[in-house]
Amino acid sequence: MKFKFLMYTGICAVLMVLFWALVNFYTNEQKQLKIPYYTSRVNAERYLKITPFALLNQNGKTINQNRIHSKITVIEFFFTTCKSICPIMNKHLKEVYQQLSDTSIHFLSFTVDPERDTPEQLQGYAKQLGVNESRWDFVTGSKSQLYALARHCFELDSNVVDNEHEDFIHTQQIVVLDRQGFVRGYFDGTNASAMDSLKQCVIQLLKL
């Protein structure tokens, strides 16, 4: 009788230890997944989120916000003839693209120079970079819509000029969206350390 009591007591003790180990693991996991949301500088009650759009990718296909539905999305604004920050950004982004091959991750590169960056131009750029259209879209369209996304959706640039032809956005900031399209991070695309942080952000978002 005493032996049975000790056996049951031992089993209960082991189960309690396992239970608290699982609770502790879950709690720590949740702590690691605390990635911030970003609110608008103009309206602190509004969380920054992708807005509806209809633009052309490198194959001349119209894509919209449904293209990234339920995906973790990495977004940049660039132009193909850029010789300064853009090549560095896309070198770093390609490394992320290669290292994180999960199909739940999608890349969007919006041009800020749609007059020159036609679908044909973007297609050549994508081929030279060596990336697959199923995971990475290079996007062009109306300048007003592209710039509205950058400025009003992601608040990447606030320097607006009256003359549209002289208006130009040039930023090294890369944006990460969660599966619901909310902004969850800004990272300097020219900085290797910042890009390591971007990868960790994406990996954590995949767990949510």
Secondary structure as the mmCIF struct_conf table of DSSP 4:
data_model
#
loop_
_struct_conf.conf_type_id
_struct_conf.id
_struct_conf.beg_label_comp_id
_struct_conf.beg_label_asym_id
_struct_conf.beg_label_seq_id
_struct_conf.end_label_comp_id
_struct_conf.end_label_asym_id
_struct_conf.end_label_seq_id
HELX_RH_AL_P HELX_RH_AL_P1 LYS A 2 GLN A 32
TURN_TY1_P TURN_TY1_P1 LEU A 33 LEU A 33
HELX_LH_PP_P HELX_LH_PP_P1 ILE A 35 TYR A 37
STRN STRN1 THR A 39 THR A 39
BEND BEND1 ARG A 41 VAL A 42
TURN_TY1_P TURN_TY1_P2 ALA A 44 GLU A 45
BEND BEND2 ARG A 46 ARG A 46
STRN STRN2 TYR A 47 TYR A 47
STRN STRN3 LYS A 49 LYS A 49
STRN STRN4 ALA A 54 LEU A 56
TURN_TY1_P TURN_TY1_P3 GLN A 58 ASN A 59
BEND BEND3 GLY A 60 GLY A 60
STRN STRN5 THR A 62 ASN A 64
HELX_RH_3T_P HELX_RH_3T_P1 GLN A 65 ILE A 68
TURN_TY1_P TURN_TY1_P4 HIS A 69 SER A 70
BEND BEND4 LYS A 71 LYS A 71
STRN STRN6 ILE A 72 PHE A 78
TURN_TY1_P TURN_TY1_P5 THR A 80 THR A 81
BEND BEND5 SER A 84 SER A 84
HELX_RH_AL_P HELX_RH_AL_P2 ILE A 85 GLN A 99
TURN_TY1_P TURN_TY1_P6 THR A 103 SER A 104
STRN STRN7 ILE A 105 THR A 111
BEND BEND6 VAL A 112 VAL A 112
TURN_TY1_P TURN_TY1_P7 PRO A 114 ARG A 116
HELX_RH_AL_P HELX_RH_AL_P3 PRO A 119 LEU A 129
TURN_TY1_P TURN_TY1_P8 GLY A 130 GLY A 130
TURN_TY1_P TURN_TY1_P9 GLU A 133 ARG A 135
STRN STRN8 TRP A 136 VAL A 139
STRN STRN9 THR A 140 THR A 140
HELX_RH_AL_P HELX_RH_AL_P4 LYS A 143 ALA A 148
HELX_RH_PI_P HELX_RH_PI_P1 LEU A 149 CYS A 153
BEND BEND7 PHE A 154 PHE A 154
BEND BEND8 ASP A 162 ASN A 163
TURN_TY1_P TURN_TY1_P10 GLU A 164 GLU A 166
STRN STRN10 GLN A 173 LEU A 177
TURN_TY1_P TURN_TY1_P11 ARG A 179 GLN A 180
BEND BEND9 GLY A 181 GLY A 181
STRN STRN11 PHE A 182 PHE A 182
STRN STRN12 VAL A 183 ASP A 188
TURN_TY1_P TURN_TY1_P12 GLY A 189 THR A 190
HELX_RH_AL_P HELX_RH_AL_P5 ALA A 192 LYS A 207
#
